């Protein structure tokens, strides 16, 4: 299974959270459109259909990536 680069996943997760906050505090049509774009991208990358599920999968993939990284040798 292909996986998105962790930096892309992190950026999309952060952007979706930021846009959700802006929408909840009265964001307009442009914020809604941007959130729809990010949601679509996250869903495609994670193989899901809903934003909450996509965020969960993205966070799991980020956590898995952190566990697999080995510390630098000295």
N, C-alpha and C positions, 0 to 999 in steps of 0.2 A: 504494500500500500504506500502510495506517495504521501509525503507530508510536507506542509508548508514550512519555510524557514522560520525558526523561532522569533526572529526580529519582526517578520511580517505578521505573525500571529499576535505578538505582543502589541504591535501598533494598532491592529484591527480591534483587539479587545479594548484597549484604552480609548480608541476613537468612539467605539460603540457606547462605552460607559459615559463618556463626555457628552455625546449627542443625546443619550437618554436623559441625562440630567438637564440639558438645555431644553429639551422638548417638555419635560415635566414642569419646568419653570416658565412656560409660556412661549417656547420656540415656535416659529411659524412654519410655513410650507417648505421653505428651503431646508430647515433643520430636519423636517420629516423626510424629505427626499434624500438627504445625505445619510440619514439613519437607514433608510430602505436600501441604499446602495451598499453600505457597510454590512447590513444584515445579509443581503444576497451574496456578497463576497465571502463572508464567514461561513455561510451555509454551504456554498460550493466547495470551499477549501476543506471543511470538516465532514462533508457528506451527510449533512443534516437538513432539516426543513424549517426549523424554528430557531429564533435568536437565542432563547435561553438554553436550548440544547447545544447549539453551536458554541456558545460561550463556555458551557461546561466541558465540551470536548476539547476546545482550544486550550482551556486552562489545564486539562489533564495532559495534553500533549506537551505543553510548556513544562509542567512538573516532571513528566517522564524524561524530557530532555535534560533537565537540571540533574536528575538522579544519575543519568548515564554519563555525564561529563566527569572525567577523571581529573583530580587535582594535578597541577603542574609538578613535575619532578624537580627536586633541588639538587 
